[in-house]
Amino acid sequence: GEYATLMGDVADFETYEDYLDSQVTETDLFYTEDVELARQLVELGYRGSGDTLKREDFETRKRVLEEARQSKLRAAPKALASAGIDVSGSPLLEALAEREEMVRQGKLTTIVFVRAINHKGQEVSGYIDYAHRLKLESFEPYFEQQKKLLPRPSDLSFYNWETQRSTSNATPNFQVIADNEAGLLFKNKRDRKVINVDPKARPGDNSRRIELPTHEHLQVVLYDHVTRRKS
């Protein structure tokens, strides 16, 4: 419609001067022989082909177009970190690649339990909120096997067996509940369901526990939780 035509007028030109030049006819130039003067005449509405936008209108429309372009860029789905990378041979990376899209979309949350030896030769273990880590850092180096996924003191839960340092942190997806009776529990903030990571207990509603074979770590367990948003 009319809006598209007006926006089209603006989109086709880098600057207001270019736009005015497009409105200047050969006849204008023939009479004035002065590009600047011809532009001014067009801007003042004396000559030119069609209705001419004022500089302010042009700039406003240009800005609106740029904002629309930026928001479209922001809304464009991000390429998956695992896209096109061969992760065969690593059950953990295969499982993470398989879940990446659903986790990024918020349809699934996955807690990754990892027990491993860190670069100092110390045994560490912890629970990682996969969705939270995906937001915080680039996962390409993990999928390309340049980096090993290890728990950190900033994760949901972390324990260094040598130094006995122990930390726990809430993430945007989970609250940590240290229950004396039941041990460690994670409460999903979206649907309020509790995930029990005790291997002898049921993991909880809409959750499942998957122990993965591993040669990169000492032990890897995934806790998948399908989030049902409270209506």
C-alpha positions in Angstrom: 0.0 0.0 0.0 0.9 3.6 0.4 3.1 2.9 3.5 5.2 0.4 1.5 5.6 2.9 -1.3 6.7 5.6 1.1 9.1 3.3 2.9 10.3 2.0 -0.5 11.2 5.6 -1.4 13.3 5.8 1.7 14.8 2.3 1.5 16.3 2.9 -1.9 18.4 5.8 -0.9 21.4 5.9 1.4 21.2 9.7 2.1 18.6 12.4 1.8 20.8 14.0 -1.0 20.6 10.8 -3.1 16.8 10.9 -2.6 16.6 14.5 -3.7 18.8 13.7 -6.7 16.3 11.0 -7.8 13.6 13.7 -7.7 15.6 16.1 -9.8 14.6 15.8 -13.4 16.8 16.5 -16.4 14.7 19.5 -17.1 15.5 20.9 -13.6 19.2 20.5 -14.2 19.0 22.0 -17.7 17.4 25.1 -16.2 19.6 25.5 -13.2 22.8 23.7 -14.2 23.5 23.5 -10.5 22.9 20.3 -8.6 22.7 22.0 -5.2 20.2 24.5 -6.4 18.2 21.8 -8.1 18.1 19.8 -4.8 17.0 22.9 -2.9 14.2 23.6 -5.4 13.0 20.0 -5.1 13.2 20.1 -1.3 11.1 23.3 -1.3 8.6 21.5 -3.5 9.0 23.8 -6.5 10.1 21.2 -9.0 10.8 17.5 -9.3 8.8 14.5 -10.0 6.1 13.5 -7.5 5.6 14.6 -3.8 8.9 15.2 -2.1 9.5 14.2 1.5 11.0 16.8 3.8 14.4 16.0 5.3 12.9 15.4 8.7 10.3 12.9 7.3 13.0 11.2 5.3 15.3 10.8 8.4 12.4 9.6 10.5 11.4 6.9 8.0 15.0 5.9 7.5 15.2 5.4 11.3 12.0 3.4 11.4 13.4 1.2 8.6 16.7 0.7 10.4 14.9 -0.3 13.6 12.7 -2.7 11.8 15.8 -4.3 10.1 17.6 -4.6 13.5 14.7 -6.2 15.2 14.3 -8.7 12.4 18.0 -9.5 12.8 17.5 -10.0 16.5 14.5 -12.2 15.9 16.2 -14.4 13.3 16.8 -17.9 14.8 20.4 -18.3 15.8 22.3 -21.1 14.2 22.8 -24.1 16.5 26.3 -24.4 18.0 26.3 -28.1 17.0 25.2 -27.5 13.4 27.4 -29.3 10.9 29.8 -30.7 13.6 30.5 -34.4 13.8 30.1 -35.4 17.4 30.0 -39.1 16.9 32.1 -41.0 19.4 31.1 -38.8 22.3 27.8 -39.9 23.9 27.7 -36.6 25.9 28.2 -34.3 22.9 25.7 -36.4 20.8 23.1 -36.0 23.6 23.8 -32.3 24.0 23.6 -31.7 20.2 20.3 -33.7 20.0 18.8 -31.5 22.8 20.3 -28.1 21.8 17.4 -26.8 19.7 14.6 -27.8 22.2 16.6 -26.4 25.1 17.2 -23.1 23.3 13.5 -22.9 22.6 12.6 -23.5 26.2 10.7 -26.7 25.5 13.1 -28.8 27.5 15.5 -28.2 30.4 18.5 -30.5 30.9 20.6 -30.7 34.0 24.0 -32.3 33.2 25.7 -34.1 36.1 29.5 -34.4 35.4 32.1 -36.0 37.6 35.6 -35.5 36.1 39.2 -34.7 36.7 40.0 -31.0 36.2 43.2 -29.5 34.7 44.8 -29.5 38.1 44.3 -33.2 38.5 41.5 -32.8 41.1 38.3 -34.7 41.1 35.3 -32.3 40.7 31.6 -32.9 40.3 28.6 -30.7 39.7 25.2 -30.1 38.1 25.2 -27.9 35.0 22.0 -26.1 33.8 22.5 -26.7 30.0 20.2 -23.9 28.9 21.9 -21.4 31.2 25.4 -22.3 29.9 24.2 -22.1 26.3 23.2 -18.5 26.9 26.4 -17.6 28.8 29.0 -19.0 26.4 29.7 -20.3 23.0 29.3 -24.1 22.7 31.2 -24.6 19.4 34.5 -25.3 21.2 32.8 -28.1 23.2 31.1 -29.6 20.1 34.4 -29.3 18.2 36.1 -31.1 21.2 38.6 -28.3 21.7 37.2 -27.8 25.3 35.9 -30.3 27.8 32.6 -29.6 29.5 33.4 -29.4 33.3 31.3 -28.2 36.2 32.3 -24.7 37.6 31.7 -23.0 41.0 29.1 -20.8 39.2 27.0 -23.8 38.1 23.8 -25.1 39.9 26.0 -27.1 42.2 29.7 -27.8 42.3 32.0 -29.8 44.6 35.8 -30.2 44.5 36.7 -33.4 46.2 40.2 -32.4 47.0 39.8 -28.9 48.4 36.2 -29.7 49.6 35.0 -26.5 48.1 31.2 -26.7 47.7 28.9 -24.1 46.0 25.4 -23.9 44.8 23.6 -21.2 42.7 20.2 -20.6 41.4 19.9 -20.1 37.6 17.1 -18.5 35.6 15.6 -22.0 35.2 16.2 -23.7 38.6 16.2 -23.0 42.3 18.5 -25.2 44.4 17.0 -26.9 47.5 19.4 -28.6 49.9 17.1 -31.0 51.7 18.5 -32.9 54.7 16.2 -35.9 54.1 16.1 -36.0 50.3 19.5 -34.6 49.5 19.9 -32.2 46.6 16.7 -31.1 44.8 16.3 -28.7 41.9 13.0 -26.8 41.5 12.0 -25.7 38.0 11.1 -22.1 38.1 8.7 -22.3 35.2 6.4 -25.1 36.3 7.5 -25.4 40.0 8.2 -29.2 39.6 11.0 -30.6 41.6 13.8 -32.8 40.2 15.3 -35.3 42.5 18.8 -36.3 41.5 19.2 -39.2 43.9 19.7 -42.3 41.7 17.6 -44.4 44.1 14.6 -42.0 43.9 12.2 -41.2 41.1 13.5 -38.0 39.3 10.0 -36.5 39.5 7.1 -35.4 37.2 8.0 -35.0 33.5 11.6 -35.8 34.3 13.8 -38.7 33.4 17.3 -39.7 34.4 19.8 -41.0 31.7 23.2 -42.3 32.6 25.6 -42.0 29.7 28.6 -44.1 28.9 31.7 -41.8 28.9 35.4 -42.0 28.3 36.0 -38.2 28.6 34.7 -38.0 32.2 34.4 -40.3 35.2 30.6 -40.1 35.1 27.8 -38.3 33.2 24.1 -38.3 34.0 21.4 -36.2 32.2 18.2 -35.1 33.8 15.7 -34.1 31.2 12.7 -32.1 32.3 9.9 -31.3 29.9 8.6 -27.9 31.0 4.9 -27.4 31.2 4.3 -23.7 31.5 1.6 -23.0 34.2 -1.3 -21.4 32.4 
